[in-house]
Amino acid sequence: MADTPRPSAPSGLDDLAVRERWLRQRRARDFAARRSGLIALWVAIAAVVCWLFVAGFAGLGH
C-alpha cells in the first residue's frame, strides 16, 4: 500500500495559478479546522451549562 505524498508548498518555479490554488486550499483547511474546534468548544460549554441546570434543579427539588 503506497502512501500518497502530501503536497508541499509551491516553489518559485511554479506559476501563479498553482500558488494561488495551493493558498486557497490551505486557507480552506485552516478554516475548517478552526470551525470544527469552535463547534466542539460550543458543544462542551453547552453540555456543562445543561449539567449545571440539571444539578441545580435537582438540588432545589430536595
Backbone as JSON Lines, residues from 0, in Angstrom:
{"i":0,"aa":"M","n":[0.85,-1.17,0.0],"ca":[0.0,0.0,0.0],"c":[0.9,1.23,0.0]}
{"i":1,"aa":"A","n":[0.79,2.04,-1.01],"ca":[1.65,3.21,-1.15],"c":[0.99,4.42,-0.49]}
{"i":2,"aa":"D","n":[1.79,5.14,0.26],"ca":[1.28,6.36,0.87],"c":[1.3,7.47,-0.17]}
{"i":3,"aa":"T","n":[0.23,8.25,-0.2],"ca":[0.21,9.37,-1.13],"c":[0.99,10.51,-0.5]}
{"i":4,"aa":"P","n":[1.91,11.1,-1.22],"ca":[2.71,12.18,-0.64],"c":[1.87,13.43,-0.43]}
{"i":5,"aa":"R","n":[2.14,14.13,0.64],"ca":[1.44,15.38,0.91],"c":[2.0,16.45,-0.01]}
{"i":6,"aa":"P","n":[1.13,17.28,-0.54],"ca":[1.65,18.34,-1.41],"c":[2.44,19.36,-0.6]}
{"i":7,"aa":"S","n":[3.6,19.69,-1.08],"ca":[4.41,20.68,-0.39],"c":[4.09,22.06,-0.94]}
{"i":8,"aa":"A","n":[4.62,23.05,-0.3],"ca":[4.4,24.42,-0.76],"c":[4.98,24.59,-2.15]}
{"i":9,"aa":"P","n":[4.3,25.36,-2.99],"ca":[4.81,25.54,-4.34],"c":[6.16,26.26,-4.32]}
{"i":10,"aa":"S","n":[7.0,25.88,-5.25],"ca":[8.31,26.52,-5.33],"c":[8.23,27.76,-6.22]}
{"i":11,"aa":"G","n":[9.31,28.46,-6.34],"ca":[9.35,29.64,-7.19],"c":[9.24,29.31,-8.67]}
{"i":12,"aa":"L","n":[9.41,28.03,-9.01],"ca":[9.32,27.62,-10.41],"c":[7.87,27.43,-10.86]}
{"i":13,"aa":"D","n":[6.96,27.28,-9.9],"ca":[5.55,27.09,-10.24],"c":[4.95,28.4,-10.7]}
{"i":14,"aa":"D","n":[3.93,28.3,-11.52],"ca":[3.3,29.53,-11.99],"c":[2.32,30.07,-10.95]}
{"i":15,"aa":"L","n":[1.82,31.25,-11.17],"ca":[0.99,31.95,-10.2],"c":[-0.31,31.19,-9.9]}
{"i":16,"aa":"A","n":[-0.9,30.57,-10.9],"ca":[-2.15,29.84,-10.69],"c":[-1.97,28.69,-9.7]}
{"i":17,"aa":"V","n":[-0.83,28.0,-9.8],"ca":[-0.56,26.89,-8.88],"c":[-0.43,27.42,-7.46]}
{"i":18,"aa":"R","n":[0.31,28.5,-7.31],"ca":[0.49,29.07,-5.96],"c":[-0.82,29.57,-5.39]}
{"i":19,"aa":"E","n":[-1.65,30.22,-6.19],"ca":[-2.94,30.72,-5.7],"c":[-3.85,29.57,-5.29]}
{"i":20,"aa":"R","n":[-3.89,28.51,-6.09],"ca":[-4.72,27.35,-5.77],"c":[-4.25,26.71,-4.46]}
{"i":21,"aa":"W","n":[-2.93,26.58,-4.3],"ca":[-2.4,25.98,-3.08],"c":[-2.78,26.82,-1.85]}
{"i":22,"aa":"L","n":[-2.68,28.15,-1.97],"ca":[-3.04,29.01,-0.85],"c":[-4.53,28.93,-0.52]}
{"i":23,"aa":"R","n":[-5.38,28.87,-1.55],"ca":[-6.83,28.74,-1.32],"c":[-7.14,27.44,-0.59]}
{"i":24,"aa":"Q","n":[-6.53,26.35,-1.02],"ca":[-6.77,25.06,-0.37],"c":[-6.27,25.07,1.07]}
{"i":25,"aa":"R","n":[-5.13,25.7,1.28],"ca":[-4.58,25.77,2.64],"c":[-5.49,26.59,3.55]}
{"i":26,"aa":"R","n":[-5.97,27.73,3.04],"ca":[-6.88,28.56,3.82],"c":[-8.17,27.81,4.14]}
{"i":27,"aa":"A","n":[-8.68,27.03,3.19],"ca":[-9.9,26.27,3.41],"c":[-9.7,25.22,4.51]}
{"i":28,"aa":"R","n":[-8.53,24.55,4.5],"ca":[-8.24,23.57,5.55],"c":[-8.13,24.24,6.91]}
{"i":29,"aa":"D","n":[-7.44,25.38,6.96],"ca":[-7.29,26.09,8.23],"c":[-8.65,26.53,8.76]}
{"i":30,"aa":"F","n":[-9.51,27.04,7.88],"ca":[-10.84,27.5,8.29],"c":[-11.67,26.33,8.8]}
{"i":31,"aa":"A","n":[-11.61,25.19,8.11],"ca":[-12.38,24.01,8.53],"c":[-11.92,23.53,9.91]}
{"i":32,"aa":"A","n":[-10.61,23.53,10.13],"ca":[-10.09,23.09,11.43],"c":[-10.51,24.05,12.53]}
{"i":33,"aa":"R","n":[-10.42,25.35,12.24],"ca":[-10.83,26.35,13.23],"c":[-12.32,26.23,13.54]}
{"i":34,"aa":"R","n":[-13.12,26.03,12.48],"ca":[-14.57,25.92,12.66],"c":[-14.91,24.68,13.48]}
{"i":35,"aa":"S","n":[-14.25,23.56,13.21],"ca":[-14.51,22.33,13.97],"c":[-14.16,22.52,15.44]}
{"i":36,"aa":"G","n":[-13.06,23.21,15.7],"ca":[-12.67,23.47,17.08],"c":[-13.67,24.34,17.81]}
{"i":37,"aa":"L","n":[-14.19,25.36,17.13],"ca":[-15.19,26.23,17.75],"c":[-16.49,25.48,18.02]}
{"i":38,"aa":"I","n":[-16.88,24.63,17.09],"ca":[-18.1,23.84,17.3],"c":[-17.93,22.92,18.51]}
{"i":39,"aa":"A","n":[-16.78,22.27,18.61],"ca":[-16.51,21.39,19.75],"c":[-16.52,22.17,21.06]}
{"i":40,"aa":"L","n":[-15.97,23.37,21.04],"ca":[-15.96,24.2,22.24],"c":[-17.38,24.59,22.65]}
{"i":41,"aa":"W","n":[-18.19,25.01,21.69],"ca":[-19.58,25.38,21.99],"c":[-20.37,24.19,22.53]}
{"i":42,"aa":"V","n":[-20.17,23.01,21.95],"ca":[-20.88,21.81,22.43],"c":[-20.47,21.49,23.86]}
{"i":43,"aa":"A","n":[-19.18,21.6,24.15],"ca":[-18.7,21.32,25.51],"c":[-19.27,22.33,26.5]}
{"i":44,"aa":"I","n":[-19.29,23.6,26.14],"ca":[-19.84,24.63,27.03],"c":[-21.33,24.39,27.26]}
{"i":45,"aa":"A","n":[-22.06,24.06,26.19],"ca":[-23.49,23.8,26.33],"c":[-23.75,22.6,27.23]}
{"i":46,"aa":"A","n":[-22.92,21.57,27.11],"ca":[-23.08,20.38,27.95],"c":[-22.87,20.72,29.42]}
{"i":47,"aa":"V","n":[-21.86,21.53,29.7],"ca":[-21.6,21.92,31.09],"c":[-22.74,22.77,31.64]}
{"i":48,"aa":"V","n":[-23.23,23.72,30.84],"ca":[-24.33,24.59,31.29],"c":[-25.58,23.75,31.55]}
{"i":49,"aa":"C","n":[-25.88,22.82,30.65],"ca":[-27.05,21.95,30.85],"c":[-26.89,21.11,32.11]}
{"i":50,"aa":"W","n":[-25.7,20.59,32.32],"ca":[-25.47,19.78,33.52],"c":[-25.67,20.63,34.78]}
{"i":51,"aa":"L","n":[-25.2,21.88,34.75],"ca":[-25.38,22.75,35.91],"c":[-26.86,23.03,36.17]}
{"i":52,"aa":"F","n":[-27.63,23.24,35.1],"ca":[-29.08,23.45,35.29],"c":[-29.74,22.22,35.89]}
{"i":53,"aa":"V","n":[-29.4,21.05,35.38],"ca":[-29.99,19.82,35.9],"c":[-29.59,19.63,37.36]}
{"i":54,"aa":"A","n":[-28.32,19.84,37.67],"ca":[-27.87,19.68,39.06],"c":[-28.53,20.72,39.96]}
{"i":55,"aa":"G","n":[-28.69,21.94,39.44],"ca":[-29.32,22.99,40.24],"c":[-30.79,22.69,40.52]}
{"i":56,"aa":"F","n":[-31.54,22.25,39.52],"ca":[-32.94,21.93,39.73],"c":[-33.11,20.69,40.6]}
{"i":57,"aa":"A","n":[-32.2,19.74,40.49],"ca":[-32.25,18.56,41.35],"c":[-31.99,18.97,42.81]}
{"i":58,"aa":"G","n":[-31.09,19.92,43.01],"ca":[-30.82,20.4,44.36],"c":[-31.99,21.17,44.93]}
{"i":59,"aa":"L","n":[-32.69,21.92,44.09],"ca":[-33.86,22.67,44.56],"c":[-35.02,21.74,44.88]}
{"i":60,"aa":"G","n":[-35.07,20.59,44.22],"ca":[-36.17,19.65,44.43],"c":[-36.07,18.9,45.74]}
{"i":61,"aa":"H","n":[-34.91,18.91,46.34],"ca":[-34.75,18.17,47.6],"c":[-35.44,18.86,48.72]}
